[in-house]
Amino acid sequence: MSTLSRASSLSGFRRSFSLIGATFSLLALARSRQALADLDARTLEDCGINPDQARREAARPVWDVPCNWLK
């Protein structure tokens, strides 16, 4: 196997691994938003979040990720 073909196969592996990682990250984000939606008002208050903020965050689509994920 030449160096070029090894490099291209590794590149494809990294892309697929990155896609799997991104998928798991999005699933974790969806679970976190659902857990936030399930919290009661007292727990939200302890976290410094009001129920309206929690509802807005929980209603965001899964592809609407935090800005720091896009860097």
PDB file of N, CA, C and O in Angstrom:
ATOM      1  N   MET A   1       0.858  -1.179   0.000  1.00  0.00           N
ATOM      2  CA  MET A   1       0.000   0.000   0.000  1.00  0.00           C
ATOM      3  C   MET A   1       0.897   1.233   0.000  1.00  0.00           C
ATOM      4  O   MET A   1       1.837   1.331   0.789  1.00  0.00           O
ATOM      5  N   SER A   2       0.599   2.155  -0.880  1.00  0.00           N
ATOM      6  CA  SER A   2       1.422   3.355  -0.956  1.00  0.00           C
ATOM      7  C   SER A   2       1.067   4.320   0.169  1.00  0.00           C
ATOM      8  O   SER A   2       0.017   4.203   0.801  1.00  0.00           O
ATOM      9  N   THR A   3       1.950   5.261   0.402  1.00  0.00           N
ATOM     10  CA  THR A   3       1.725   6.260   1.441  1.00  0.00           C
ATOM     11  C   THR A   3       0.476   7.079   1.149  1.00  0.00           C
ATOM     12  O   THR A   3      -0.273   7.421   2.065  1.00  0.00           O
ATOM     13  N   LEU A   4       0.249   7.391  -0.115  1.00  0.00           N
ATOM     14  CA  LEU A   4      -0.904   8.188  -0.504  1.00  0.00           C
ATOM     15  C   LEU A   4      -2.215   7.445  -0.205  1.00  0.00           C
ATOM     16  O   LEU A   4      -3.152   8.032   0.336  1.00  0.00           O
ATOM     17  N   SER A   5      -2.276   6.159  -0.557  1.00  0.00           N
ATOM     18  CA  SER A   5      -3.524   5.431  -0.310  1.00  0.00           C
ATOM     19  C   SER A   5      -3.748   5.216   1.187  1.00  0.00           C
ATOM     20  O   SER A   5      -4.892   5.207   1.641  1.00  0.00           O
ATOM     21  N   ARG A   6      -2.661   5.039   1.970  1.00  0.00           N
ATOM     22  CA  ARG A   6      -2.823   4.923   3.421  1.00  0.00           C
ATOM     23  C   ARG A   6      -3.342   6.226   4.013  1.00  0.00           C
ATOM     24  O   ARG A   6      -4.202   6.219   4.893  1.00  0.00           O
ATOM     25  N   ALA A   7      -2.816   7.336   3.526  1.00  0.00           N
ATOM     26  CA  ALA A   7      -3.248   8.641   4.029  1.00  0.00           C
ATOM     27  C   ALA A   7      -4.718   8.889   3.702  1.00  0.00           C
ATOM     28  O   ALA A   7      -5.458   9.411   4.536  1.00  0.00           O
ATOM     29  N   SER A   8      -5.146   8.519   2.492  1.00  0.00           N
ATOM     30  CA  SER A   8      -6.545   8.762   2.136  1.00  0.00           C
ATOM     31  C   SER A   8      -7.475   7.837   2.909  1.00  0.00           C
ATOM     32  O   SER A   8      -8.587   8.238   3.251  1.00  0.00           O
ATOM     33  N   SER A   9      -7.044   6.601   3.193  1.00  0.00           N
ATOM     34  CA  SER A   9      -7.907   5.717   3.971  1.00  0.00           C
ATOM     35  C   SER A   9      -7.993   6.189   5.413  1.00  0.00           C
ATOM     36  O   SER A   9      -9.049   6.064   6.032  1.00  0.00           O
ATOM     37  N   LEU A  10      -6.913   6.727   5.964  1.00  0.00           N
ATOM     38  CA  LEU A  10      -6.955   7.288   7.317  1.00  0.00           C
ATOM     39  C   LEU A  10      -7.845   8.513   7.367  1.00  0.00           C
ATOM     40  O   LEU A  10      -8.552   8.732   8.351  1.00  0.00           O
ATOM     41  N   SER A  11      -7.816   9.312   6.316  1.00  0.00           N
ATOM     42  CA  SER A  11      -8.660  10.502   6.253  1.00  0.00           C
ATOM     43  C   SER A  11     -10.139  10.099   6.265  1.00  0.00           C
ATOM     44  O   SER A  11     -10.942  10.729   6.954  1.00  0.00           O
ATOM     45  N   GLY A  12     -10.499   9.074   5.523  1.00  0.00           N
ATOM     46  CA  GLY A  12     -11.876   8.591   5.513  1.00  0.00           C
ATOM     47  C   GLY A  12     -12.277   8.043   6.868  1.00  0.00           C
ATOM     48  O   GLY A  12     -13.410   8.236   7.309  1.00  0.00           O
ATOM     49  N   PHE A  13     -11.354   7.360   7.530  1.00  0.00           N
ATOM     50  CA  PHE A  13     -11.619   6.838   8.869  1.00  0.00           C
ATOM     51  C   PHE A  13     -11.864   7.978   9.846  1.00  0.00           C
ATOM     52  O   PHE A  13     -12.793   7.918  10.651  1.00  0.00           O
ATOM     53  N   ARG A  14     -11.037   9.015   9.781  1.00  0.00           N
ATOM     54  CA  ARG A  14     -11.213  10.161  10.681  1.00  0.00           C
ATOM     55  C   ARG A  14     -12.548  10.848  10.448  1.00  0.00           C
ATOM     56  O   ARG A  14     -13.218  11.253  11.398  1.00  0.00           O
ATOM     57  N   ARG A  15     -12.935  10.978   9.177  1.00  0.00           N
ATOM     58  CA  ARG A  15     -14.226  11.607   8.870  1.00  0.00           C
ATOM     59  C   ARG A  15     -15.372  10.796   9.449  1.00  0.00           C
ATOM     60  O   ARG A  15     -16.289  11.359  10.048  1.00  0.00           O
ATOM     61  N   SER A  16     -15.329   9.473   9.277  1.00  0.00           N
ATOM     62  CA  SER A  16     -16.420   8.647   9.792  1.00  0.00           C
ATOM     63  C   SER A  16     -16.411   8.656  11.312  1.00  0.00           C
ATOM     64  O   SER A  16     -17.470   8.676  11.939  1.00  0.00           O
ATOM     65  N   PHE A  17     -15.222   8.642  11.912  1.00  0.00           N
ATOM     66  CA  PHE A  17     -15.132   8.702  13.368  1.00  0.00           C
ATOM     67  C   PHE A  17     -15.677  10.039  13.861  1.00  0.00           C
ATOM     68  O   PHE A  17     -16.363  10.093  14.882  1.00  0.00           O
ATOM     69  N   SER A  18     -15.377  11.108  13.144  1.00  0.00           N
ATOM     70  CA  SER A  18     -15.878  12.427  13.508  1.00  0.00           C
ATOM     71  C   SER A  18     -17.395  12.485  13.381  1.00  0.00           C
ATOM     72  O   SER A  18     -18.058  13.110  14.209  1.00  0.00           O
ATOM     73  N   LEU A  19     -17.942  11.856  12.379  1.00  0.00           N
ATOM     74  CA  LEU A  19     -19.388  11.828  12.189  1.00  0.00           C
ATOM     75  C   LEU A  19     -20.063  11.056  13.321  1.00  0.00           C
ATOM     76  O   LEU A  19     -21.114  11.463  13.816  1.00  0.00           O
ATOM     77  N   ILE A  20     -19.462   9.950  13.725  1.00  0.00           N
ATOM     78  CA  ILE A  20     -20.000   9.177  14.847  1.00  0.00           C
ATOM     79  C   ILE A  20     -19.942   9.999  16.127  1.00  0.00           C
ATOM     80  O   ILE A  20     -20.900  10.020  16.901  1.00  0.00           O
ATOM     81  N   GLY A  21     -18.820  10.675  16.350  1.00  0.00           N
ATOM     82  CA  GLY A  21     -18.685  11.522  17.541  1.00  0.00           C
ATOM     83  C   GLY A  21     -19.696  12.653  17.553  1.00  0.00           C
ATOM     84  O   GLY A  21     -20.281  12.964  18.590  1.00  0.00           O
ATOM     85  N   ALA A  22     -19.898  13.261  16.402  1.00  0.00           N
ATOM     86  CA  ALA A  22     -20.870  14.358  16.303  1.00  0.00           C
ATOM     87  C   ALA A  22     -22.282  13.842  16.570  1.00  0.00           C
ATOM     88  O   ALA A  22     -23.080  14.518  17.220  1.00  0.00           O
ATOM     89  N   THR A  23     -22.588  12.653  16.072  1.00  0.00           N
ATOM     90  CA  THR A  23     -23.907  12.064  16.306  1.00  0.00           C
ATOM     91  C   THR A  23     -24.142  11.822  17.793  1.00  0.00           C
ATOM     92  O   THR A  23     -25.206  12.146  18.322  1.00  0.00           O
ATOM     93  N   PHE A  24     -23.137  11.246  18.465  1.00  0.00           N
ATOM     94  CA  PHE A  24     -23.271  11.012  19.902  1.00  0.00           C
ATOM     95  C   PHE A  24     -23.389  12.326  20.677  1.00  0.00           C
ATOM     96  O   PHE A  24     -24.123  12.404  21.662  1.00  0.00           O
ATOM     97  N   SER A  25     -22.671  13.351  20.235  1.00  0.00           N
ATOM     98  CA  SER A  25     -22.769  14.658  20.894  1.00  0.00           C
ATOM     99  C   SER A  25     -24.165  15.243  20.749  1.00  0.00           C
ATOM    100  O   SER A  25     -24.709  15.795  21.706  1.00  0.00           O
ATOM    101  N   LEU A  26     -24.748  15.127  19.563  1.00  0.00           N
ATOM    102  CA  LEU A  26     -26.101  15.643  19.352  1.00  0.00           C
ATOM    103  C   LEU A  26     -27.130  14.868  20.166  1.00  0.00           C
ATOM    104  O   LEU A  26     -28.080  15.451  20.689  1.00  0.00           O
ATOM    105  N   LEU A  27     -26.941  13.554  20.273  1.00  0.00           N
ATOM    106  CA  LEU A  27     -27.853  12.758  21.102  1.00  0.00           C
ATOM    107  C   LEU A  27     -27.739  13.157  22.575  1.00  0.00           C
ATOM    108  O   LEU A  27     -28.745  13.243  23.279  1.00  0.00           O
ATOM    109  N   ALA A  28     -26.522  13.397  23.030  1.00  0.00           N
ATOM    110  CA  ALA A  28     -26.327  13.833  24.420  1.00  0.00           C
ATOM    111  C   ALA A  28     -26.971  15.194  24.650  1.00  0.00           C
ATOM    112  O   ALA A  28     -27.566  15.434  25.701  1.00  0.00           O
ATOM    113  N   LEU A  29     -26.851  16.084  23.669  1.00  0.00           N
ATOM    114  CA  LEU A  29     -27.474  17.400  23.784  1.00  0.00           C
ATOM    115  C   LEU A  29     -28.992  17.276  23.866  1.00  0.00           C
ATOM    116  O   LEU A  29     -29.627  17.968  24.662  1.00  0.00           O
ATOM    117  N   ALA A  30     -29.572  16.410  23.059  1.00  0.00           N
ATOM    118  CA  ALA A  30     -31.026  16.203  23.092  1.00  0.00           C
ATOM    119  C   ALA A  30     -31.454  15.658  24.455  1.00  0.00           C
ATOM    120  O   ALA A  30     -32.470  16.085  25.004  1.00  0.00           O
ATOM    121  N   ARG A  31     -30.680  14.714  25.003  1.00  0.00           N
ATOM    122  CA  ARG A  31     -31.003  14.168  26.336  1.00  0.00           C
ATOM    123  C   ARG A  31     -30.888  15.246  27.409  1.00  0.00           C
ATOM    124  O   ARG A  31     -31.713  15.310  28.321  1.00  0.00           O
ATOM    125  N   SER A  32     -29.869  16.089  27.300  1.00  0.00           N
ATOM    126  CA  SER A  32     -29.689  17.168  28.287  1.00  0.00           C
ATOM    127  C   SER A  32     -30.846  18.158  28.237  1.00  0.00           C
ATOM    128  O   SER A  32     -31.341  18.604  29.273  1.00  0.00           O
ATOM    129  N   ARG A  33     -31.267  18.493  27.037  1.00  0.00           N
ATOM    130  CA  ARG A  33     -32.388  19.435  26.909  1.00  0.00           C
ATOM    131  C   ARG A  33     -33.681  18.818  27.436  1.00  0.00           C
ATOM    132  O   ARG A  33     -34.506  19.516  28.024  1.00  0.00           O
ATOM    133  N   GLN A  34     -33.859  17.524  27.231  1.00  0.00           N
ATOM    134  CA  GLN A  34     -35.047  16.857  27.757  1.00  0.00           C
ATOM    135  C   GLN A  34     -34.997  16.829  29.285  1.00  0.00           C
ATOM    136  O   GLN A  34     -36.013  17.041  29.946  1.00  0.00           O
ATOM    137  N   ALA A  35     -33.826  16.571  29.838  1.00  0.00           N
ATOM    138  CA  ALA A  35     -33.681  16.555  31.299  1.00  0.00           C
ATOM    139  C   ALA A  35     -33.958  17.945  31.873  1.00  0.00           C
ATOM    140  O   ALA A  35     -34.563  18.069  32.938  1.00  0.00           O
ATOM    141  N   LEU A  36     -33.518  18.981  31.174  1.00  0.00           N
ATOM    142  CA  LEU A  36     -33.790  20.348  31.611  1.00  0.00           C
ATOM    143  C   LEU A  36     -35.294  20.615  31.620  1.00  0.00           C
ATOM    144  O   LEU A  36     -35.813  21.249  32.539  1.00  0.00           O
ATOM    145  N   ALA A  37     -35.983  20.131  30.601  1.00  0.00           N
ATOM    146  CA  ALA A  37     -37.436  20.327  30.525  1.00  0.00           C
ATOM    147  C   ALA A  37     -38.164  19.601  31.653  1.00  0.00           C
ATOM    148  O   ALA A  37     -39.258  20.005  32.046  1.00  0.00           O
ATOM    149  N   ASP A  38     -37.567  18.540  32.170  1.00  0.00           N
ATOM    150  CA  ASP A  38     -38.203  17.745  33.222  1.00  0.00           C
ATOM    151  C   ASP A  38     -37.975  18.294  34.631  1.00  0.00           C
ATOM    152  O   ASP A  38     -38.588  17.812  35.583  1.00  0.00           O
ATOM    153  N   LEU A  39     -37.103  19.292  34.778  1.00  0.00           N
ATOM    154  CA  LEU A  39     -36.828  19.837  36.108  1.00  0.00           C
ATOM    155  C   LEU A  39     -37.991  20.686  36.612  1.00  0.00           C
ATOM    156  O   LEU A  39     -38.673  21.353  35.834  1.00  0.00           O
ATOM    157  N   ASP A  40     -38.206  20.649  37.923  1.00  0.00           N
ATOM    158  CA  ASP A  40     -39.267  21.477  38.500  1.00  0.00           C
ATOM    159  C   ASP A  40     -38.738  22.896  38.757  1.00  0.00           C
ATOM    160  O   ASP A  40     -37.536  23.147  38.670  1.00  0.00           O
ATOM    161  N   ALA A  41     -39.646  23.805  39.069  1.00  0.00           N
ATOM    162  CA  ALA A  41     -39.306  25.222  39.230  1.00  0.00           C
ATOM    163  C   ALA A  41     -38.276  25.439  40.334  1.00  0.00           C
ATOM    164  O   ALA A  41     -37.394  26.287  40.199  1.00  0.00           O
ATOM    165  N   ARG A  42     -38.378  24.687  41.413  1.00  0.00           N
ATOM    166  CA  ARG A  42     -37.434  24.869  42.523  1.00  0.00           C
ATOM    167  C   ARG A  42     -36.001  24.464  42.130  1.00  0.00           C
ATOM    168  O   ARG A  42     -35.038  25.145  42.483  1.00  0.00           O
ATOM    169  N   THR A  43     -35.879  23.375  41.412  1.00  0.00           N
ATOM    170  CA  THR A  43     -34.564  22.936  40.955  1.00  0.00           C
ATOM    171  C   THR A  43     -33.982  23.927  39.948  1.00  0.00           C
ATOM    172  O   THR A  43     -32.791  24.236  39.986  1.00  0.00           O
ATOM    173  N   LEU A  44     -34.829  24.417  39.054  1.00  0.00           N
ATOM    174  CA  LEU A  44     -34.367  25.421  38.094  1.00  0.00           C
ATOM    175  C   LEU A  44     -33.880  26.669  38.811  1.00  0.00           C
ATOM    176  O   LEU A  44     -32.865  27.251  38.431  1.00  0.00           O
ATOM    177  N   GLU A  45     -34.601  27.082  39.846  1.00  0.00           N
ATOM    178  CA  GLU A  45     -34.203  28.249  40.622  1.00  0.00           C
ATOM    179  C   GLU A  45     -32.837  28.020  41.269  1.00  0.00           C
ATOM    180  O   GLU A  45     -32.008  28.930  41.306  1.00  0.00           O
ATOM    181  N   ASP A  46     -32.602  26.817  41.776  1.00  0.00           N
ATOM    182  CA  ASP A  46     -31.304  26.478  42.357  1.00  0.00           C
ATOM    183  C   ASP A  46     -30.179  26.595  41.335  1.00  0.00           C
ATOM    184  O   ASP A  46     -29.042  26.918  41.680  1.00  0.00           O
ATOM    185  N   CYS A  47     -30.511  26.326  40.072  1.00  0.00           N
ATOM    186  CA  CYS A  47     -29.515  26.407  38.988  1.00  0.00           C
ATOM    187  C   CYS A  47     -29.379  27.822  38.435  1.00  0.00           C
ATOM    188  O   CYS A  47     -28.503  28.087  37.611  1.00  0.00           O
ATOM    189  N   GLY A  48     -30.245  28.733  38.885  1.00  0.00           N
ATOM    190  CA  GLY A  48     -30.202  30.103  38.382  1.00  0.00           C
ATOM    191  C   GLY A  48     -30.896  30.269  37.042  1.00  0.00           C
ATOM    192  O   GLY A  48     -30.584  31.190  36.288  1.00  0.00           O
ATOM    193  N   ILE A  49     -31.825  29.391  36.745  1.00  0.00           N
ATOM    194  CA  ILE A  49     -32.560  29.431  35.478  1.00  0.00           C
ATOM    195  C   ILE A  49     -34.038  29.557  35.789  1.00  0.00           C
ATOM    196  O   ILE A  49     -34.554  28.867  36.669  1.00  0.00           O
ATOM    197  N   ASN A  50     -34.721  30.438  35.070  1.00  0.00           N
ATOM    198  CA  ASN A  50     -36.167  30.522  35.291  1.00  0.00           C
ATOM    199  C   ASN A  50     -36.886  29.564  34.332  1.00  0.00           C
ATOM    200  O   ASN A  50     -36.307  29.157  33.324  1.00  0.00           O
ATOM    201  N   PRO A  51     -38.119  29.205  34.627  1.00  0.00           N
ATOM    202  CA  PRO A  51     -38.838  28.227  33.796  1.00  0.00           C
ATOM    203  C   PRO A  51     -38.967  28.628  32.323  1.00  0.00           C
ATOM    204  O   PRO A  51     -38.952  27.764  31.446  1.00  0.00           O
ATOM    205  N   ASP A  52     -39.092  29.929  32.044  1.00  0.00           N
ATOM    206  CA  ASP A  52     -39.174  30.365  30.642  1.00  0.00           C
ATOM    207  C   ASP A  52     -37.877  30.081  29.896  1.00  0.00           C
ATOM    208  O   ASP A  52     -37.903  29.615  28.757  1.00  0.00           O
ATOM    209  N   GLN A  53     -36.736  30.361  30.538  1.00  0.00           N
ATOM    210  CA  GLN A  53     -35.444  30.071  29.913  1.00  0.00           C
ATOM    211  C   GLN A  53     -35.289  28.575  29.663  1.00  0.00           C
ATOM    212  O   GLN A  53     -34.812  28.157  28.608  1.00  0.00           O
ATOM    213  N   ALA A  54     -35.694  27.780  30.635  1.00  0.00           N
ATOM    214  CA  ALA A  54     -35.590  26.326  30.493  1.00  0.00           C
ATOM    215  C   ALA A  54     -36.469  25.826  29.348  1.00  0.00           C
ATOM    216  O   ALA A  54     -36.045  24.976  28.565  1.00  0.00           O
ATOM    217  N   ARG A  55     -37.677  26.346  29.249  1.00  0.00           N
ATOM    218  CA  ARG A  55     -38.586  25.941  28.166  1.00  0.00           C
ATOM    219  C   ARG A  55     -38.021  26.311  26.799  1.00  0.00           C
ATOM    220  O   ARG A  55     -38.078  25.520  25.858  1.00  0.00           O
ATOM    221  N   ARG A  56     -37.470  27.530  26.700  1.00  0.00           N
ATOM    222  CA  ARG A  56     -36.879  27.967  25.425  1.00  0.00           C
ATOM    223  C   ARG A  56     -35.700  27.073  25.038  1.00  0.00           C
ATOM    224  O   ARG A  56     -35.583  26.659  23.885  1.00  0.00           O
ATOM    225  N   GLU A  57     -34.834  26.780  25.997  1.00  0.00           N
ATOM    226  CA  GLU A  57     -33.669  25.933  25.708  1.00  0.00           C
ATOM    227  C   GLU A  57     -34.106  24.523  25.318  1.00  0.00           C
ATOM    228  O   GLU A  57     -33.567  23.945  24.375  1.00  0.00           O
ATOM    229  N   ALA A  58     -35.064  23.977  26.031  1.00  0.00           N
ATOM    230  CA  ALA A  58     -35.527  22.615  25.751  1.00  0.00           C
ATOM    231  C   ALA A  58     -36.229  22.522  24.394  1.00  0.00           C
ATOM    232  O   ALA A  58     -36.239  21.458  23.774  1.00  0.00           O
ATOM    233  N   ALA A  59     -36.808  23.619  23.935  1.00  0.00           N
ATOM    234  CA  ALA A  59     -37.539  23.617  22.665  1.00  0.00           C
ATOM    235  C   ALA A  59     -36.629  23.795  21.448  1.00  0.00           C
ATOM    236  O   ALA A  59     -37.068  23.622  20.311  1.00  0.00           O
ATOM    237  N   ARG A  60     -35.368  24.138  21.688  1.00  0.00           N
ATOM    238  CA  ARG A  60     -34.450  24.332  20.555  1.00  0.00           C
ATOM    239  C   ARG A  60     -34.237  23.017  19.821  1.00  0.00           C
ATOM    240  O   ARG A  60     -34.160  21.962  20.450  1.00  0.00           O
ATOM    241  N   PRO A  61     -34.141  23.071  18.490  1.00  0.00           N
ATOM    242  CA  PRO A  61     -33.886  21.836  17.734  1.00  0.00           C
ATOM    243  C   PRO A  61     -32.480  21.301  18.029  1.00  0.00           C
ATOM    244  O   PRO A  61     -31.594  22.054  18.433  1.00  0.00           O
ATOM    245  N   VAL A  62     -32.291  20.024  17.826  1.00  0.00           N
ATOM    246  CA  VAL A  62     -31.029  19.385  18.187  1.00  0.00           C
ATOM    247  C   VAL A  62     -29.846  19.957  17.385  1.00  0.00           C
ATOM    248  O   VAL A  62     -28.721  19.970  17.883  1.00  0.00           O
ATOM    249  N   TRP A  63     -30.084  20.422  16.170  1.00  0.00           N
ATOM    250  CA  TRP A  63     -28.989  20.978  15.368  1.00  0.00           C
ATOM    251  C   TRP A  63     -28.637  22.403  15.771  1.00  0.00           C
ATOM    252  O   TRP A  63     -27.643  22.947  15.290  1.00  0.00           O
ATOM    253  N   ASP A  64     -29.426  23.015  16.641  1.00  0.00           N
ATOM    254  CA  ASP A  64     -29.124  24.354  17.145  1.00  0.00           C
ATOM    255  C   ASP A  64     -28.183  24.200  18.331  1.00  0.00           C
ATOM    256  O   ASP A  64     -28.611  24.180  19.485  1.00  0.00           O
ATOM    257  N   VAL A  65     -26.893  24.091  18.026  1.00  0.00           N
ATOM    258  CA  VAL A  65     -25.891  23.784  19.049  1.00  0.00           C
ATOM    259  C   VAL A  65     -25.282  25.062  19.630  1.00  0.00           C
ATOM    260  O   VAL A  65     -25.380  26.128  19.022  1.00  0.00           O
ATOM    261  N   PRO A  66     -24.660  24.958  20.793  1.00  0.00           N
ATOM    262  CA  PRO A  66     -23.980  26.123  21.371  1.00  0.00           C
ATOM    263  C   PRO A  66     -22.896  26.658  20.415  1.00  0.00           C
ATOM    264  O   PRO A  66     -22.274  25.890  19.682  1.00  0.00           O
ATOM    265  N   CYS A  67     -22.685  27.957  20.435  1.00  0.00           N
ATOM    266  CA  CYS A  67     -21.736  28.610  19.526  1.00  0.00           C
ATOM    267  C   CYS A  67     -20.323  28.037  19.629  1.00  0.00           C
ATOM    268  O   CYS A  67     -19.629  27.905  18.621  1.00  0.00           O
ATOM    269  N   ASN A  68     -19.901  27.697  20.843  1.00  0.00           N
ATOM    270  CA  ASN A  68     -18.524  27.220  20.995  1.00  0.00           C
ATOM    271  C   ASN A  68     -18.305  25.852  20.330  1.00  0.00           C
ATOM    272  O   ASN A  68     -17.156  25.455  20.137  1.00  0.00           O
ATOM    273  N   TRP A  69     -19.359  25.130  19.980  1.00  0.00           N
ATOM    274  CA  TRP A  69     -19.200  23.861  19.268  1.00  0.00           C
ATOM    275  C   TRP A  69     -18.826  24.079  17.811  1.00  0.00           C
ATOM    276  O   TRP A  69     -18.294  23.173  17.168  1.00  0.00           O
ATOM    277  N   LEU A  70     -19.090  25.246  17.288  1.00  0.00           N
ATOM    278  CA  LEU A  70     -18.880  25.513  15.868  1.00  0.00           C
ATOM    279  C   LEU A  70     -17.481  26.013  15.550  1.00  0.00           C
ATOM    280  O   LEU A  70     -17.142  26.193  14.381  1.00  0.00           O
ATOM    281  N   LYS A  71     -16.670  26.238  16.562  1.00  0.00           N
ATOM    282  CA  LYS A  71     -15.314  26.758  16.338  1.00  0.00           C
ATOM    283  C   LYS A  71     -14.333  25.653  16.092  1.00  0.00           C
ATOM    284  O   LYS A  71     -13.148  25.914  15.885  1.00  0.00           O
TER     285      LYS A  71
END
